[in-house]
Amino acid sequence: MPSTTEKIAVIGAGVMGLGAAAELSRRGFDVEVFERADIGNSEGGSGGIGRIFRTTYPEPEAVRSLIEAGRLWDELERTLGLKLRSAVSGLDYGDDVITAGFAEALNREEVQFRFLTDDETAERWPSLRFSGRVLEQADGALIHSERVLPALCEYLEQRSALINRSTTVDRIVQVEAGVELVVNGNPRRFDRVVVCAGAGTNALCDGILDLPAVRITQEFTLSFDLEAEAEPFPVACDYRKPSIHGDSYFWLPSEPGRMKLGVFASGVEAALGPPQCPAALADELYSYAAATFAANGELMNSELTPCTYDFSPDEWFFADATAGARVVAVGGFSGHGYKFAPSVAIAIAEIIDSDGLKMPSGLPWTPSLALV
Ligand SMILES: Cc1cc2nc3c(=O)[nH]c(=O)nc-3n(C[C@H](O)[C@H](O)[C@H](O)COP(=O)(O)OP(=O)(O)OC[C@H]3O[C@@H](n4cnc5c(N)ncnc54)[C@H](O)[C@@H]3O)c2cc1C
């Protein structure tokens, strides 16, 4: 715990920045957040309805850290006094080699799961058709992401932490025993700064930290209304290869009565200007959604929503800090970071509390950085 009230700036009010700010405030630091747009904006990665929580990864270490992340989500729920996750059936299917890899990792970590029989899937989700073996994990959940950012803001504001919306940090300057932020052309002095600026992190830390190169991609999800009498759907990852660039499909029932789906890693490099969904991606999303949920008929109230991913070279996350942890940066959440957010918040707070001596290691933190 800090002996004096250090002033810490947090740049970026996505789930990582707000989560870190809340944890730092809880530990007694005086926190001020800077966000260049509004909270949950569509240029970042944390906006919109719903995220999947799953423990299915092929690396046992990632499975282990997700079990811990699940525990931390429960703790965050208690801190914020709000339900942030709902347990739902979590399915992985579409590629038997991939699901066998998940099964092996889950077995190694003694995490419960089952492969469902065709009769079971037909009985539980009569309108859905699955391909390959269907793995159901015991810890599947829907994260109510649309509640998370407002709840973190409320928590921070109740603790008198300042959240500066629509306020861009132009530059970070290291000064003796602290940092100076150039904010809208004006210098602001802090003891430390935590950079959680998603697509903006590398540029802000240029010349200060040698961060892994990230590739910023422009992604889109499709959401639409479900029939009122639709069965309770699971959250799912379908590992059949999309017919366009991309790894897999994901879909999740989100706010009451909506379904949201996407192609994982479909994105092209993000460009300046208003986001434009490529026609091939829009076609792929609409035809997958219509075939899976509407018997190839019309989708109701469908909407494409833009967002960005920040891909690190190995798709795991990085954390770095200057000497004494005056400047701390995290990033590379690579389109799958939300489920780990409470663990990231703790990791950042530990870096600060230890003056940079306690850097996170082991997945989800990138092993490639450890080799440097
Ligand atoms: C459509 C979609 C679906 C996803 N689904 C899942 C899922 O199911 N499960 C899962 O675990 N993960 C999922 N993810 C990934 C997850 O949501 C992201 O990894 C995570 O939200 C990234 O959060 P962040 O805080 O690092 O970045 P962001 O949310 O991008 O936050 C960074 C913020 O910094 C601000 N900023 C940037 N530069 C500056 C500056 N100079 N000054 C001030 N502010 C600045 C930006 O405006 C932005 O708001 C998904 C992502 C997307 C986009």
PDBQT file of the ligand as one rigid body, heavy atoms in Angstrom, charges set to zero:
ROOT
HETATM    1  C1  LIG A 401     -16.147  -6.938 -31.280  1.00  0.00    +0.000 C 
HETATM    2  C2  LIG A 401     -15.234  -7.450 -30.233  1.00  0.00    +0.000 A 
HETATM    3  C3  LIG A 401     -15.539  -8.638 -29.623  1.00  0.00    +0.000 A 
HETATM    4  C4  LIG A 401     -14.698  -9.137 -28.635  1.00  0.00    +0.000 A 
HETATM    5  N1  LIG A 401     -15.068 -10.269 -27.999  1.00  0.00    +0.000 NA
HETATM    6  C5  LIG A 401     -14.342 -10.685 -26.937  1.00  0.00    +0.000 A 
HETATM    7  C6  LIG A 401     -14.806 -11.791 -26.183  1.00  0.00    +0.000 A 
HETATM    8  O1  LIG A 401     -15.859 -12.353 -26.460  1.00  0.00    +0.000 OA
HETATM    9  N2  LIG A 401     -14.063 -12.176 -25.103  1.00  0.00    +0.000 N 
HETATM   10  C7  LIG A 401     -12.891 -11.546 -24.768  1.00  0.00    +0.000 A 
HETATM   11  O2  LIG A 401     -12.248 -11.952 -23.802  1.00  0.00    +0.000 OA
HETATM   12  N3  LIG A 401     -12.435 -10.475 -25.480  1.00  0.00    +0.000 NA
HETATM   13  C8  LIG A 401     -13.131 -10.034 -26.545  1.00  0.00    +0.000 A 
HETATM   14  N4  LIG A 401     -12.716  -8.955 -27.260  1.00  0.00    +0.000 N 
HETATM   15  C9  LIG A 401     -11.449  -8.281 -26.905  1.00  0.00    +0.000 C 
HETATM   16  C10 LIG A 401     -11.588  -7.257 -25.817  1.00  0.00    +0.000 C 
HETATM   17  O3  LIG A 401     -12.819  -6.611 -25.875  1.00  0.00    +0.000 OA
HETATM   18  C11 LIG A 401     -10.400  -6.287 -25.907  1.00  0.00    +0.000 C 
HETATM   19  O4  LIG A 401      -9.199  -7.034 -25.848  1.00  0.00    +0.000 OA
HETATM   20  C12 LIG A 401     -10.398  -5.269 -24.784  1.00  0.00    +0.000 C 
HETATM   21  O5  LIG A 401     -11.654  -4.650 -24.658  1.00  0.00    +0.000 OA
HETATM   22  C13 LIG A 401      -9.315  -4.214 -25.019  1.00  0.00    +0.000 C 
HETATM   23  O6  LIG A 401      -9.433  -3.235 -24.005  1.00  0.00    +0.000 OA
HETATM   24  P1  LIG A 401      -8.396  -2.045 -23.853  1.00  0.00    +0.000 P 
HETATM   25  O7  LIG A 401      -8.828  -1.295 -22.656  1.00  0.00    +0.000 OA
HETATM   26  O8  LIG A 401      -7.000  -2.559 -23.928  1.00  0.00    +0.000 OA
HETATM   27  O9  LIG A 401      -8.530  -1.179 -25.187  1.00  0.00    +0.000 OA
HETATM   28  P2  LIG A 401      -9.680  -0.118 -25.631  1.00  0.00    +0.000 P 
HETATM   29  O10 LIG A 401     -11.019  -0.571 -25.230  1.00  0.00    +0.000 OA
HETATM   30  O11 LIG A 401      -9.433   0.134 -27.086  1.00  0.00    +0.000 OA
HETATM   31  O12 LIG A 401      -9.340   1.166 -24.768  1.00  0.00    +0.000 OA
HETATM   32  C14 LIG A 401      -8.310   2.063 -25.083  1.00  0.00    +0.000 C 
HETATM   33  C15 LIG A 401      -8.861   3.468 -24.944  1.00  0.00    +0.000 C 
HETATM   34  O13 LIG A 401      -7.777   4.391 -25.022  1.00  0.00    +0.000 OA
HETATM   35  C16 LIG A 401      -8.249   5.565 -25.636  1.00  0.00    +0.000 C 
HETATM   36  N5  LIG A 401      -7.070   6.313 -26.128  1.00  0.00    +0.000 N 
HETATM   37  C17 LIG A 401      -6.225   5.944 -27.121  1.00  0.00    +0.000 A 
HETATM   38  N6  LIG A 401      -5.273   6.878 -27.275  1.00  0.00    +0.000 NA
HETATM   39  C18 LIG A 401      -5.519   7.853 -26.357  1.00  0.00    +0.000 A 
HETATM   40  C19 LIG A 401      -4.872   9.078 -26.035  1.00  0.00    +0.000 A 
HETATM   41  N7  LIG A 401      -3.783   9.493 -26.670  1.00  0.00    +0.000 N 
HETATM   42  N8  LIG A 401      -5.400   9.845 -25.038  1.00  0.00    +0.000 NA
HETATM   43  C20 LIG A 401      -6.516   9.436 -24.359  1.00  0.00    +0.000 A 
HETATM   44  N9  LIG A 401      -7.157   8.278 -24.639  1.00  0.00    +0.000 NA
HETATM   45  C21 LIG A 401      -6.660   7.484 -25.617  1.00  0.00    +0.000 A 
HETATM   46  C22 LIG A 401      -9.155   5.033 -26.733  1.00  0.00    +0.000 C 
HETATM   47  O14 LIG A 401     -10.078   6.004 -27.163  1.00  0.00    +0.000 OA
HETATM   48  C23 LIG A 401      -9.821   3.842 -26.052  1.00  0.00    +0.000 C 
HETATM   49  O15 LIG A 401     -11.083   4.162 -25.501  1.00  0.00    +0.000 OA
HETATM   50  C24 LIG A 401     -13.513  -8.445 -28.278  1.00  0.00    +0.000 A 
HETATM   51  C25 LIG A 401     -13.184  -7.236 -28.922  1.00  0.00    +0.000 A 
HETATM   52  C26 LIG A 401     -14.043  -6.741 -29.877  1.00  0.00    +0.000 A 
HETATM   53  C27 LIG A 401     -13.685  -5.430 -30.525  1.00  0.00    +0.000 C 
ENDROOT
TORSDOF 0
